[in-house]
Amino acid sequence: MADGTFSSSFFREKSSLSSSLEVVSTNSSFTSAVWSTLIVRKEMVVAFCGVVPLIYGCLRAFRGKKSDEGKRTADGHSVHGPSTIENIYTDPGLIRKHSEVISVTTDKYKYPGVRIFYREHPKASVLPPKLPLLVFIHGLGGQLSQFRYLLEYFVHISHTLAIDLPGCGPDSEFSPQDWDAYTTSSLASVIATIVNGKLDEGQQVILIGHSMGCSLAVTLAARGGLLADKCVGLIAVCPKAIATEKEKKSLATAVAIPEVIFNVLRVCDRRGGASSKSVSRFVGSNASRQARKLQLRFNEQSRTPVWRRMVSGARLPTEEEWTTVKCPIYLLGAAEDKVTTTKEVDLIHSWFHPSNKTFSSDSGDSDSSSSESAPSEFKTSSEFRVVVKKCIIPSAGHGVMYESPQVLSGLIGEFISKHINEILSMGWQLSYLKEDKWLLKNLEKWTRTQSVSPRIAGFIADKPRGEFVESPFRAMKTLRQNDSNGHNPVEFVSKWPDVRDVIDISHEQPPYDPETFGSGIKYHKFPTVSKMPPTPDEVAGFIKLVDSIREARGYDKNSIIACHCHYGFNRTGFFVCSYLIQRLNFTVPKALQAFQDARSPGIKHPHFINELFERHCLGLERTPTY
């Protein structure tokens, strides 16, 4: 349920605290060690909460308040400040370019400064109409920048909207300050108002929430919710299922702590920066330095008074509410999440089990795909089956969005294209938009492309002096029979004497005659469809073909196979990288790097890269679809 600053995982931690503050220590995002130190001895309390840290905390709070005031215009509204150090550090160019701060008025409150990210699909005008709006909702203490990697991918899939809830992130204004303005229902109204302001008539939404954002998404999509009639998909990343009475009391106690003391403790908790316990509880044990730096920045930018109000007004959707969501639902957890553990995901998933009488579905066979209708037609929310899937991502914590973004993007992309509409697939869209490969502009592009790569090789370990392994591959673009620049079968044989076999993975007949290779090179046709990542069966067939070639032809270390599709980047890169991973013990990043080093810029299609990460994600736990 908690993001950014505080953690519900600490509901479960035990420490030797005094009875009056034990509840708080197990709830807030401060480590039990810090709290223990504060309370074990009176002298230690004074040391931590004495004059110096108190003044320091007050100055930091005052500076933050002045900073917020400085962002307001003469009429009291907040202005967007993309040039701030915080934004430059946290936000990529895509978010800075397409973000703005707007005023939002609901039935009860006016929120004068809410930052949103919005971008229409750049190819929407030439794709089937009414692409849905993907709405990203962050959680407690979070901000829209936590979705940075997902946004960079999904802006090429559909229209996208991400929202900094009032007072969250570096630019959204903390106004109004009424506690009731930050309850779950009030925040849901803010989201619905923004979403409805962006929707065209008949356009639908897919809600993608993280942590507390999942609760907001369910509140909006459940029966009677403000977006229930428009929601055609719900993706819940690290959702929280229930709060015990002890947890509720813990939160109430935490909210009661004086704000200035809270800020001092937060400073103490961040001691150590990216390696602090403040960061470590939100990311997995093997999180990258970049992920840790991002988490630290999100923690620093979370405002204590906003957290206090959101906690005070937080409400988790009930089992009944979850099971009244009548659209495809994807539950995603992270194996090392200490904040909302995988048990929370398991519990929610169990609510949808066919044996559960609380949940009744009249939607038919859950294994059938929504793409049974014409691909250009989007079903209405009332026409969707209730499909419920669950997946647990290994080696990641609560910050899974920036720890394992390729795997998460691949899983979400696969789900929405299969269970909502196949149009929401980058492969489908690229195939729909593709042109004749030999149009003049494409011929010019082919001509400029590197003809044949160096032998693909690389280090298989992360150590600077790890083992260097050479693969049996060169990657190349397809040859042309009479290419005047020398990329034709006759000249190819003389230019590349180490190549003994050519594997053509393009689907069409090649624009050259393989017979003109002569006896020096053997040609193998292995047809695949462009724009779509090769299937697992195709990859297995390719690897089997390569193994059989090397065995039958008596390959030595100097024998090479040249592999090509049309340009030799995406399908070729996918097959070659799959071989490096499955046969030569490369990791996915190392395989991608080896291919890119030999054939820059490497695999271009992000959905191919995501598929590689997802397919080779060891320990990925999938469960049957309900």
Protein Blocks (a to p, Z undefined) as FASTA:
>chain_A
ZZhjbcfklmmpccdddfklmmmmmmmmcdfklmmmmmmpmklmmmmmmmklmmmmmmmm
mmmmmmmmmmpcfkopacddfkbmklmmmpcfklmmmgccdddddfkbccfbdcdddddd
fklmmgcehiacddddddehiafklmmmmmmmmmmmmccdddddehiajkbccddfbfkl
mgfklmmmmmmmmmmmmpcghiacddddehjlmmmmmmmmmghiaklmmpgbdcdehiaf
bdcfklmmmmmmmmmpcfklmmmmmmmmmgoijmmmklmmmpcfklcfklmmmmmmmmmm
pcfklmmmmmmmgccddfklmmmpccdddddddfklcklgcklmmmmmmmmgmklmkbcc
febjfkbcfklpcfklccdfklpccdddddddehiafklmmmmmmlmmmmmmmmmmmmmo
mklpfklmmmmmpccfkbmklmmmmmmpcfbdcdddddfbfbfklccdddfbdcdddddf
klcnopafklmmmmmmmbmbdcdfbfbdcfbdfklnojmbccddddddehiacdfklmmm
mmmmmmmmmmmnopafkbccddddflopmmmmmmmmmmmmmmnopafklmmmmmmmmmcg
bjfblklmmmmmmmmmghiacdddZZ
